[in-house]
Amino acid sequence: MEKTGSLPMRRIDPASWRLPKGKARHISECAELQQLPNIGPAMAEDLRQLGIHQPAALAGKEAWALYQRLCQLSGQRQDPCVLDTLMAAVDFARGGPAQPWWTFTAQRKRSFPDL
């Protein structure tokens, strides 16, 4: 177990991750934002604020641009895991497999080391 601040953080192996009930296995099964893997009510609302109302619309977007715009709209820097989640959602919308958002953390750290 890793520690973040004073709370221990459990690492979950992506291979043992199970897609939660109600989540789409492929973008073609996705009619609502909350059917996207990793997207709950708050993140769905963030996507709507960004002008995204249909899951497939994410396929033509760039996660970094969405993250920057969300920071601008909220007036504060969003947690980097929000970018990881956006990366996962965009990848899924482009036909990628359903994966937990934290599988994108290493890629985000390589691409955006100063975040």
C-alpha positions as a printed NumPy array, in Angstrom:
array([[  0.   ,   0.   ,   0.   ],
       [  1.222,   3.461,  -0.917],
       [  0.613,   6.525,   1.226],
       [ -0.841,   9.762,  -0.062],
       [ -0.817,  12.368,   2.651],
       [ -1.923,  10.553,   5.79 ],
       [ -4.236,   8.06 ,   4.073],
       [ -3.031,   4.744,   2.662],
       [ -3.846,   4.226,  -1.013],
       [ -4.51 ,   0.726,  -2.35 ],
       [ -3.086,  -0.036,  -5.777],
       [ -5.418,  -2.118,  -7.9  ],
       [ -3.907,  -4.201, -10.654],
       [ -5.524,  -3.104, -13.96 ],
       [ -5.683,  -6.776, -15.004],
       [ -7.99 ,  -7.505, -12.055],
       [-10.205,  -4.476, -12.746],
       [-13.8  ,  -5.342, -13.568],
       [-16.048,  -3.071, -15.574],
       [-18.755,  -1.835, -13.193],
       [-22.378,  -2.741, -13.875],
       [-24.099,  -0.335, -16.249],
       [-20.902,   0.635, -18.064],
       [-20.459,   0.047, -21.789],
       [-17.898,  -2.438, -23.087],
       [-17.655,  -0.61 , -26.427],
       [-18.479,   2.923, -27.557],
       [-21.262,   1.563, -29.795],
       [-23.104,   0.484, -26.601],
       [-22.848,   3.941, -25.095],
       [-25.873,   6.263, -25.34 ],
       [-25.287,   8.363, -22.203],
       [-22.141,   9.894, -20.734],
       [-22.399,   7.897, -17.508],
       [-22.257,   4.665, -19.484],
       [-18.636,   5.506, -20.312],
       [-16.154,   3.607, -18.141],
       [-14.775,   5.855, -15.352],
       [-17.455,   8.538, -15.83 ],
       [-19.743,   9.219, -12.899],
       [-22.234,  12.024, -12.27 ],
       [-19.659,  14.747, -11.545],
       [-17.459,  13.968, -14.531],
       [-20.529,  13.684, -16.783],
       [-21.524,  17.181, -15.672],
       [-17.979,  18.424, -16.409],
       [-18.244,  16.954, -19.907],
       [-21.583,  18.689, -20.448],
       [-20.   ,  21.987, -19.358],
       [-17.4  ,  21.337, -22.047],
       [-20.185,  20.977, -24.605],
       [-20.029,  17.203, -24.841],
       [-23.473,  15.626, -24.553],
       [-22.972,  12.364, -26.444],
       [-20.22 ,   9.825, -25.658],
       [-19.201,   9.408, -29.303],
       [-18.416,  13.142, -29.483],
       [-15.29 ,  12.464, -27.421],
       [-13.709,  10.614, -30.356],
       [-12.93 ,  13.894, -32.102],
       [-11.509,  15.604, -29.011],
       [ -8.074,  15.861, -27.4  ],
       [ -7.956,  15.062, -23.685],
       [ -5.348,  17.756, -22.96 ],
       [ -7.465,  20.478, -24.603],
       [-10.535,  19.313, -22.659],
       [ -8.546,  19.36 , -19.407],
       [ -7.23 ,  22.874, -20.048],
       [-10.709,  24.142, -20.908],
       [-12.181,  22.542, -17.781],
       [ -9.524,  24.261, -15.649],
       [-10.394,  27.548, -17.343],
       [-14.149,  27.098, -16.869],
       [-13.796,  26.128, -13.206],
       [-11.252,  28.844, -12.463],
       [ -8.926,  26.34 , -10.804],
       [ -6.417,  23.665, -11.705],
       [ -8.104,  20.284, -11.78 ],
       [ -6.493,  17.243, -10.193],
       [ -4.222,  15.421, -12.686],
       [ -6.398,  12.301, -12.345],
       [ -9.099,  14.276, -14.18 ],
       [ -6.766,  14.351, -17.194],
       [ -6.173,  10.601, -16.794],
       [ -9.947,  10.089, -16.818],
       [-10.347,  12.259, -19.903],
       [ -7.572,  10.333, -21.64 ],
       [ -9.35 ,   7.058, -20.828],
       [-12.688,   8.397, -22.066],
       [-11.274,   9.748, -25.343],
       [ -9.396,   6.505, -25.983],
       [-12.572,   4.497, -25.345],
       [-14.604,   6.774, -27.635],
       [-12.044,   6.131, -30.392],
       [-12.636,   2.392, -30.074],
       [-10.094,   1.529, -27.394],
       [-10.831,  -1.037, -24.701],
       [-12.534,  -0.16 , -21.433],
       [ -9.679,   0.447, -18.986],
       [ -9.437,   1.973, -15.53 ],
       [ -8.409,   5.622, -15.652],
       [ -5.173,   4.981, -13.746],
       [ -3.778,   2.951, -16.644],
       [ -3.291,   6.355, -18.334],
       [ -1.331,   7.883, -15.441],
       [  2.11 ,   6.841, -16.713],
       [  1.328,   8.174, -20.199],
       [  0.095,  11.469, -18.705],
       [  3.247,  11.797, -16.596],
       [  5.419,  11.229, -19.682],
       [  3.417,  13.612, -21.859],
       [  2.81 ,  16.312, -19.249],
       [  5.607,  16.012, -16.649],
       [  5.011,  19.47 , -15.2  ],
       [  1.356,  18.887, -14.399]])
